[in-house]
Amino acid sequence: MKKIIRAACLSLAILFAGYSLWMNPQLTDGRSDASGEPLHISSKDQGQDLHVMALGPGLNNLSPSDEFSTYQWGLKNDGEFRLIELEQKFKYVDNLYSEVNSGGGLTIPKPGPGNYEAKVTHAVPGVDIDIQPAWALYDQAQNKRSVIVAIIDTGIDISHQELHNAIWTNPGETDGDGIDNDGNGYVDDIHGWNFYSNSNKLFSGSEDSHGTHAAGTISAARGAHGIAGITDNNYVKIMPLKALGGKEGVGSPAAVIKAIHYAEEKGASICNLSMGTTGYSEELAQTIKNSKMLFVVSCGNGGVSGLGYNTDEYPVYPASLPYDNIISVANILFDGTLSKDSNYGAASVDIAAPGTYILSTIPDNSYGYMSGTSMAAPMVTGVAAMLYSYRTDINLGDVKSIILNSSRKMDTLSGKVASGGLLDAFSALNWH
């Protein structure tokens, strides 16, 4: 049966902002200037704010024990997915004529259903990260490295059934004793820290859907519940570091900087930054440049027009920082084309990954679709962590090189991203 998404819009661009679809298995039994310019997540590029956006489904038994895994097209694209958009045939000049004529005369009717036509985008089989054979390789490996991935984002619902085994625990802290046991300045930082409100409260509710979604893509429990994460969470742990919050997902550069220092001090080797801003912060730039971690960063979701733009000309930070420890990620659609709202740049963007209609975890043991480069970045983060765990003979610099060199070259990405390719997990694990 075809998996279909229908979306109605009056422009040529489908509007994803602020809308998400969610599933709860219980119902089926089962982000600028360091002086204070805000960083945040949102549906459109708004000045110097950091941003993301939201929505989507993906048939060959990706992970049979996971109820919703057939909808994870980014991991296994069977070609069953279709997107149907309703587009206006002719321009509607709003309010030019009134439907009500006070003199009782005849009126000109507004355009009806016949003024619209359907545009269908079909999925192309194989446009995915080829995770199944990569899992087989990884599972057979005898020696694997433990990896800590810091997610600096909104908070994360660490009690989600898919994530409870994936969350990092601070070995130097005693839970609930009110004492800073490890002497790092943070009391009871058992699983991370909230730099947005300076507390150990990592989850505040629906405002933390974005971070929770990223965590599920990277490390949801495979073969246990609803979806499959990219990594084996027995070896890859998530360190939740909340730096963005509120309804709009806003946070300061200072909070992100503190989170980076914390992550590195506590042993994280890879850091996911699904955020962006058009404002440059020298302090944030230097913090990233001097870090030993590998940063995977979303390259941005276009401007107020809803269309992506060239970040070689109009940079988005931190994705556009020219450092060897950054992988900048664009969003590819299920038909193999760059999503119309994804930024791009032959010099400033490194690779593309699935980022539209990505199904993952959201709060309260639920699952939801979200779209944007913020969803593409965790795909790369997950594969980077998997590769680093699998290949105990390589360093983090090698991880970036392998991921870019092993990407699947596509004509649609030539001149759009530096590698010219799509993230490929199996090729990355096989690369020598």
C-alpha positions in Angstrom: 0.0 0.0 0.0 1.3 3.4 -0.9 2.3 5.7 1.9 0.9 9.0 1.0 1.2 12.5 2.5 -1.2 15.1 1.2 -0.5 18.7 1.8 -2.5 21.8 0.6 -0.8 25.1 0.1 -1.4 28.2 -2.0 2.2 28.7 -3.0 4.7 26.6 -4.8 6.4 25.8 -1.4 4.8 23.3 1.0 4.5 24.8 4.4 6.0 22.6 7.2 6.2 25.2 9.9 4.6 24.6 13.2 2.8 21.4 12.2 3.6 17.8 13.2 2.0 14.4 13.1 2.4 12.1 16.0 1.8 8.6 17.1 1.5 7.2 20.6 2.0 3.4 20.9 -0.2 3.4 23.9 -3.1 4.1 21.7 -2.3 1.2 19.5 -1.3 -1.2 22.2 1.7 -1.4 21.8 21.2 28.8 18.5 24.5 35.5 16.9 26.6 37.6 19.0 28.1 36.4 22.3 26.9 39.4 24.1 23.4 38.1 24.1 21.9 37.8 20.6 19.5 34.8 20.8 19.9 31.4 19.2 16.8 29.4 18.5 14.8 26.9 16.5 12.0 28.0 14.3 10.3 27.5 11.0 11.9 30.3 9.0 15.2 32.2 9.1 14.5 35.2 11.4 17.4 37.6 11.4 20.1 36.3 13.8 18.1 33.5 15.4 19.1 29.8 15.3 16.5 27.7 13.7 14.9 24.3 12.7 11.5 23.2 11.4 9.0 20.4 11.6 6.9 17.1 9.6 5.9 12.9 7.3 6.1 8.4 6.1 9.1 5.5 4.4 8.6 -1.6 2.9 11.1 -4.1 3.4 11.3 -5.1 7.0 13.7 -2.5 8.2 13.3 -3.6 11.8 10.4 -6.0 12.1 10.1 -5.6 15.9 9.7 -1.9 15.7 6.1 -1.1 15.0 6.6 2.1 13.0 10.0 1.4 11.3 8.4 1.0 7.8 7.8 4.8 8.0 11.5 5.5 8.4 12.3 6.2 4.8 15.6 7.8 5.6 16.9 4.5 6.8 15.2 2.3 4.2 13.5 3.9 1.2 11.3 1.4 -0.5 9.8 3.8 -3.0 6.4 3.6 -1.4 6.3 7.2 -0.1 4.4 9.9 -2.1 3.9 13.6 -1.3 0.9 15.3 -2.9 0.7 19.1 -2.9 -2.2 21.1 -4.0 -1.0 24.1 -6.0 -3.0 27.1 -7.3 -3.3 27.1 -11.1 -4.0 30.9 -11.4 -3.3 33.9 -9.2 -6.2 34.8 -6.9 -6.5 38.6 -6.6 -7.8 38.7 -3.0 -10.5 41.3 -2.2 -10.5 42.8 -5.7 -14.2 42.0 -6.0 -16.7 41.5 -3.2 -19.0 38.5 -3.0 -21.7 40.7 -1.5 -23.4 43.3 -3.6 -25.4 45.7 -1.5 -27.6 46.6 -4.5 -28.7 43.1 -5.0 -26.8 42.6 -8.3 -24.9 39.6 -9.5 -21.4 39.0 -8.1 -18.2 37.3 -9.3 -17.6 34.1 -7.4 -14.2 33.3 -5.8 -12.1 30.5 -7.3 -13.4 27.1 -6.4 -11.7 23.6 -6.3 -11.2 23.6 -10.0 -8.5 26.3 -9.6 -6.1 23.8 -8.0 -4.0 21.0 -9.3 -2.1 18.2 -7.6 1.7 17.9 -7.8 2.9 14.5 -6.8 6.5 13.8 -5.7 7.3 10.1 -5.7 10.0 8.4 -3.6 12.9 6.9 -5.4 13.9 3.5 -4.0 17.4 3.5 -2.5 17.5 7.2 -1.6 18.4 6.4 2.0 21.5 6.0 4.2 21.7 2.2 3.6 21.6 1.3 7.2 20.6 -2.4 7.1 23.9 -3.8 5.9 25.7 -1.4 8.1 23.9 -2.8 11.1 24.9 -6.3 10.1 28.6 -5.3 9.9 28.4 -3.5 13.2 26.6 -6.3 15.1 29.3 -8.8 14.0 32.2 -6.7 15.2 34.0 -8.1 18.3 35.6 -5.0 19.6 33.6 -1.7 19.7 34.4 1.6 21.2 32.0 3.3 23.6 31.0 6.8 22.3 29.3 9.7 24.0 27.3 12.0 21.8 26.4 15.4 23.2 23.1 16.8 21.9 23.1 20.6 22.5 19.5 21.5 21.7 16.2 21.9 23.5 15.8 19.3 26.3 15.3 15.6 25.9 12.6 13.4 27.3 15.0 11.0 29.0 12.1 8.8 30.3 11.0 7.9 26.7 10.8 4.2 26.4 13.1 4.4 23.3 15.7 6.4 25.1 16.1 5.4 28.7 18.9 2.9 27.9 20.6 5.5 25.6 21.1 8.3 28.1 24.6 9.0 29.5 25.1 8.8 33.2 27.7 10.9 35.0 29.9 8.4 36.9 31.2 11.1 39.3 27.8 12.2 40.6 25.5 10.7 43.2 21.8 11.1 42.3 19.7 13.3 44.6 22.2 14.1 47.4 22.3 17.8 46.6 26.1 17.8 46.5 28.4 18.6 43.6 30.2 15.3 44.0 32.5 15.7 41.0 33.3 19.3 41.8 32.5 20.6 38.3 30.2 23.4 39.6 26.9 21.5 38.7 25.0 19.9 41.5 23.3 16.5 40.7 24.2 16.7 37.0 23.4 13.0 36.7 22.5 12.9 33.0 23.6 16.3 31.8 22.7 19.9 32.5 20.2 22.5 31.6 22.2 25.6 30.5 19.0 27.4 29.5 17.7 27.7 33.0 20.8 26.6 34.9 19.4 23.5 36.5 19.6 19.7 36.2 16.0 19.6 34.8 16.6 18.2 31.3 13.0 18.0 30.2 10.2 20.6 30.5 7.5 19.2 28.2 6.5 19.8 24.6 9.0 22.6 24.2 11.6 19.8 24.2 10.2 17.9 21.2 13.1 19.0 19.0 15.9 17.6 21.1 13.9 14.5 21.8 13.4 13.9 18.1 17.1 14.3 17.4 18.0 11.8 20.2 15.6 9.2 18.7 17.1 9.4 15.3 20.6 8.8 16.7 19.9 6.2 19.4 16.3 4.9 19.8 16.2 1.3 20.9 16.3 -1.0 17.8 14.0 -3.9 17.9 12.2 -2.9 21.0 9.3 -0.5 20.6 8.3 1.8 17.8 11.2 2.9 15.7 14.9 2.0 15.2 17.7 4.4 16.0 20.9 4.4 13.9 23.3 3.4 16.6 23.5 0.6 19.2 22.7 2.4 22.4 24.6 -0.2 24.4 27.8 1.5 23.0 26.6 5.0 22.0 25.2 7.2 24.8 23.4 10.5 24.5 24.4 13.4 26.8 21.5 15.8 27.0 22.5 19.4 27.2 19.7 21.9 27.0 20.7 25.3 25.7 17.5 26.3 23.9 14.1 26.6 25.4 10.7 28.2 25.4 8.0 28.0 22.8 10.4 29.3 20.0 13.4 27.3 21.2 15.5 30.3 21.9 18.9 30.3 23.6 22.0 32.4 24.0 25.5 31.8 22.5 26.8 31.9 26.0 24.6 28.9 27.0 25.8 26.9 23.9 29.4 27.8 24.8 29.0 26.5 28.4 27.4 23.3 27.1 30.3 22.7 24.7 32.8 23.0 27.5 30.8 20.7 29.7 30.4 18.1 27.0 34.2 18.0 26.3 35.1 17.9 30.0 32.7 15.0 30.5 34.1 12.9 27.6 31.8 13.5 24.7 33.5 13.0 21.4 30.8 14.0 18.9 28.4 16.9 19.3 25.1 17.5 17.4 24.1 21.1 16.8 20.8 21.3 15.0 20.7 25.1 15.2 21.8 28.1 13.3 22.1 31.9 13.2 23.1 34.5 10.6 24.9 36.4 13.3 28.6 35.7 13.9 29.9 35.2 17.5 33.7 35.2 17.8 33.6 33.5 21.2 31.4 30.7 19.9 33.6 30.3 16.8 36.7 30.0 18.9 35.1 27.6 21.3 34.3 25.2 18.5 37.6 25.7 16.7 39.6 24.9 19.9 37.4 21.9 20.8 38.6 18.3 20.3 35.0 17.2 19.5 33.6 16.6 16.1 30.6 18.9 15.5 27.7 17.9 13.1 25.7 21.0 12.3 22.5 21.7 10.3 23.2 24.2 7.5 19.8 26.0 7.7 16.3 26.1 6.2 16.3 29.1 4.0 14.9 32.6 4.6 11.5 34.2 4.8 10.6 33.0 1.3 10.8 29.4 2.5 13.5 28.7 -0.1 17.0 27.6 0.7 19.9 29.8 -0.2 23.7 29.6 -0.9 25.5 29.8 2.4 28.8 30.3 0.5 27.4 33.8 -0.1 25.2 34.2 3.0 26.7 32.2 5.8 24.8 30.6 8.6 26.7 29.9 11.8 28.1 27.7 13.2 27.6 25.5 10.1 29.6 27.9 7.8 32.6 28.1 10.1 35.6 26.8 8.0 36.9 24.4 10.6 38.1 20.8 10.1 36.0 19.6 13.1 32.7 20.6 11.5 30.4 18.6 9.2 27.7 20.8 7.8 24.6 19.0 6.6 21.9 19.7 4.0 18.4 18.1 3.7 17.7 15.7 0.9 14.1 14.7 -0.1 13.0 11.1 -0.6 13.2 11.5 -4.4 16.9 12.3 -4.3 16.6 16.1 -4.8 17.7 18.7 -2.3 14.7 19.9 -0.3 13.5 23.3 -1.6 13.9 24.8 1.9 17.4 23.4 2.5 20.4 25.7 2.3 23.3 24.6 0.3 26.9 25.6 -0.6 29.6 23.9 -2.6 32.2 25.2 -0.1 30.3 25.7 3.1 28.0 22.6 3.2 29.6 19.2 3.3 27.0 16.5 2.7 23.3 15.8 2.4 21.2 13.4 4.5 17.5 12.6 4.8 15.7 15.4 6.6 12.1 15.7 5.3 9.3 13.8 7.0 11.5 12.1 9.5 9.8 9.9 12.0 11.3 9.9 15.5 10.7 10.2 19.2 8.7 13.1 20.7 7.7 13.5 24.4 5.4 11.2 26.3 6.4 7.9 24.7 5.1 9.2 21.3 6.4 9.5 17.8 6.2 12.4 15.3 7.3 13.6 11.9 9.6 16.7 11.6 11.4 18.2 8.6 14.4 20.3 8.1 18.2 20.3 8.2 17.8 19.9 12.0 16.5 16.4 11.2 19.3 15.7 8.6 22.1 16.5 11.0 21.3 13.7 13.5 21.4 11.2 10.7 25.1 12.2 10.1 25.7 12.3 13.9 24.3 8.8 14.2 26.5 7.4 11.4 29.5 9.2 12.7 29.1 7.7 16.2 28.5 4.3 14.7 31.6 4.5 12.6 33.7 5.8 15.4 32.5 2.9 17.6 33.0 0.3 14.9 36.5 1.5 13.7 38.6 1.6 16.9 41.7 2.3 14.7 40.6 5.8 13.6 40.4 9.3 15.1 37.6 11.9 14.8 39.4 13.6 11.9 39.2 10.3 10.1 35.5 10.0 10.8 34.8 13.2 9.0 37.0 12.3 6.1 35.5 8.8 5.7 31.9 10.1 5.9 32.5 12.6 3.2 34.6 10.4 0.9 32.2 7.5 1.2 29.1 9.5 0.4 27.0 8.3 -2.5 27.6 10.8 -5.3 24.5 12.2 -6.9 24.1 14.5 -9.9 21.4 16.4 -7.9 23.9 17.3 -5.2 26.8 18.2 -7.5 27.7 21.9 -6.9 25.4 22.0 -3.9 27.5 20.2 -1.2 31.3 19.8 -1.1 31.2 16.0 -1.1 28.6 15.9 -3.9 26.9 13.1 -2.1 24.4 11.5 0.2 25.3 10.0 3.6 25.9 6.2 3.2 26.3 4.2 6.4 27.3 1.0 4.8 30.0 2.6 2.6 31.4 4.5 5.6 31.8 1.3 7.6 33.5 -0.4 4.6 35.8 2.5 3.8 39.5 1.9 3.9 
